[in-house]
Amino acid sequence: LKAPQRQRQHFAPLAPPRRRSRSSEPSRVRARASAGVGATMSDEATDTAFAAAAAAAQAENTALVAAAEKLSKLPNAMASAAAVRQHYAGKEADTLDHKPSRNVDKKTGALEIYASADDILQWLPKFDHGLCATWCRIPIFKVRMFRNKEAFDQGGLDRCYVEQVFPEGEDLVTTVVWWRKRIREEGKGFAVFEGGFDLSGQIHLTEPPRCFVDAASGEVRADDDAEIERKRTLHGKRRGMDARWAKKGHSDELLSKISSAEARGNERKRRGEAFALRGGWVAAPRVSAAGAGSLTLDVAKHNEYQKKFGCK
């Protein structure tokens, strides 16, 4: 057998190397030189841009520091009466001329008094930002003033030494300023601001939305949206009940007696008392010193028993 013959591969001859012409050398040098000049110019532009950005950042930081210093000098809910009056010196006329905006719903009679969120955060720096939008619209009808938070914790709302009523309603900032103008010392006092929902004014028969401010620590505790909506619903139901009673022909004297009785009942509930069926009002349960348990009647258990077996 004959071995297969390998096929010969034919390759094209290599082209000879191209020689550089001398005429192209100056153009290459000029291109490199121009590229170097362009790189130098781009570096200078970058440095200029960085310097401008740094200057702008420094100016913004300086403005923020100045604003913070100015804000720290403004009075807040911990300020004394002298500091507040000095801050408003010469501004009283302008403040009286520019009342906050009011909005009344023609159908429901709902009242809203608008306050600035910046002003609220200035006077109440520890106010919850999430609730600020809600309390910017709530009208305040009453302010309860206490000597300190301990007095409120021990005696409740009845322990206040001053109750100021705003019949037409005011915004939260105005009532806070009114309160601090009457406190001589800085960081003293505790106040409860009670709001409303409509033109009927302050709420007596149900619970109003409340905001608690402690001047000693600057702490602020206010009803959230869910609690305010719950109180609004109860207030609306109570007003509807009054309207139904009026349609039935009940006299104003009878309605006044019912309202007075409900007001007294709410005051007792605020003091911790509870109403026992066939027993009347009972004081809040007290625990014995030995820890043996409650010294008074379990009102909830008693009422449940009376509903099942006693009250028929």
NUROLO-98181 format. One record per residue (C-alpha): z, x, y; residue in one letter. Coordinates in steps of 0.2 Angstrom, whole numbers, plus 5000, padded with zeros to 4 digits. Example, Ala and Ser with C-alpha at 12.3 -4.5 7.8 and 13.67 -1.06 7.14 Angstrom:
! NUROLO-98181
503950624978A;503650684995S;
END
This chain:
! NUROLO-98181
500050005000L;499650065017K;501050055030A;500649945045P;500050035060Q;501050015076R;500149935090Q;500150055105R;500749985121Q;499850015137H;500850035153F;500150035170A;500350205179P;501750215191L;501350205209A;501650365219P;503150355231P;502750295248R;503050415262R;504050365277R;503050365293S;503850455307R;503350315319S;504650195310S;506150315312E;506450275331P;506450085327S;507750105314R;508850205325V;508650085339R;509049945327A;510650035321R;511150065339A;510949885344S;511949835329A;513349945334G;513249875352V;513249695345G;514749735334A;515749815348T;515349655359M;515849535345S;517549635343D;517849625362E;517449435361A;518649415347T;520049505356D;519749405371T;519849245361A;521449295352F;522249345369A;521749175376A;522549085361A;524149185362A;524249155381A;524048965378A;525348965364A;526549055375Q;526248935389A;526448785377E;528048865370N;528748885388T;528348705392A;529248645377L;530748755381V;530748685399A;530648505393A;532048535381A;533148615394E;532748465406K;533148345392L;534748425388S;535248405406K;534948215406L;536448105403P;536648015386N;537847895378A;539248035378M;539148065397A;540448015409S;540247885423A;540148025436A;538648105428A;537747945425V;538047885443R;537448055449Q;535848045439H;535447875446Y;535847915464A;534447865475G;533547775460K;534547615460E;533347525471A;531847575461D;532747525445T;533147355452L;531347325458D;530647375441H;531447255428K;530847285409P;529447175403S;529947005395R;528946905383N;529446725378V;528446635364D;527946465371K;528046385353K;529646455346T;530546515362G;530746685354A;531246815367L;530846995367E;531347125381I;530347285380Y;531247455382A;530447625382S;530747725365A;530847885375D;532247815385D;533147755370I;533047925362L;533648005378Q;535247895379W;535447885360L;534848055353P;535448015335K;534647845335F;533547815319D;531747845324H;531247715311G;532247575319L;531847625337C;530247515337A;531247365332T;532647385344W;531447415358C;531147235358R;532847155354I;533747075369P;535547115371I;536746975377F;538447045374K;539347215374V;541047245366R;541947395373M;543347485362F;544447635367R;543847735351N;543147705334K;544847695326E;545347545336A;543747455330F;544047505312D;545847445313Q;545547285322G;543747235320G;542747155334L;544347065341D;545147225345R;543947255360C;544747265377Y;543147205387V;541747085383E;540247085395Q;539046945393V;537246955400F;536646775400P;534846815403E;534746965391G;534447145394E;533647285385D;534647415375L;534447555388V;535147445402T;536647395393T;537047575387V;536947635405V;538047495411W;539347545398W;539347725402R;539547695420K;541247615416R;541947765406I;542747895416R;542948035403E;541548115394E;541448085375G;542647935375K;542347755370G;541547655357F;540347505360A;539547365350V;537947295357F;537547115351E;535747055352G;534946885351G;533246805346F;532846675359D;533246585375L;534746505368S;535646675373G;537146745363Q;537346695345I;539046615341H;538746515325L;537946655315T;537946845315E;536946925329P;536047095326P;537247235331R;537147415336C;538647525335F;538847675346V;540247805346D;540347915361A;541448045353A;540148105340S;538548025347G;538347935330E;537347765331V;537247635317R;536147485319A;535547345309D;533947385300D;532347275299D;532947185283A;534647145290E;533947085307I;532646975298E;534046895287R;535046855303K;533546785311R;533246665297T;535046605297L;534946585315H;533346475314G;534146375300K;535646335310R;534646285325R;533646175314G;535246095308M;535746055326D;534045975329A;534245865314R;536045815319W;535445775336A;534045665329K;535345565319K;536145515335G;537745625334H;538545635351S;538645805361D;540545795359E;540445795340L;539145935340L;540346035351S;541746015339K;540746065324I;540146225334S;541946265339S;542546245321A;541146355314E;541446485327A;543346495322R;542846505304G;541646655308N;543046735317E;544246715302R;542846785291K;542646935302R;544546965300R;544346975282G;545046795278E;544246685265A;544246495263F;545046425247A;544546255241L;546046145241R;547046285249G;546346325266G;546146495274W;546846645264V;547146815271A;546246965264A;546947025247P;548147165248R;548447295235V;550347325231S;551047505234A;551347525215A;549447485212G;549947335201A;548547235209G;548147105222S;549647015230L;548646865236T;547546735228L;545846785221D;544846665231V;543146685222A;543946645205K;544946505212H;543446425220N;542446435204E;543846355195Y;544046215208Q;542146185207K;542146165188K;543746065185F;544646025202G;543445965215C;542745795208K;
END
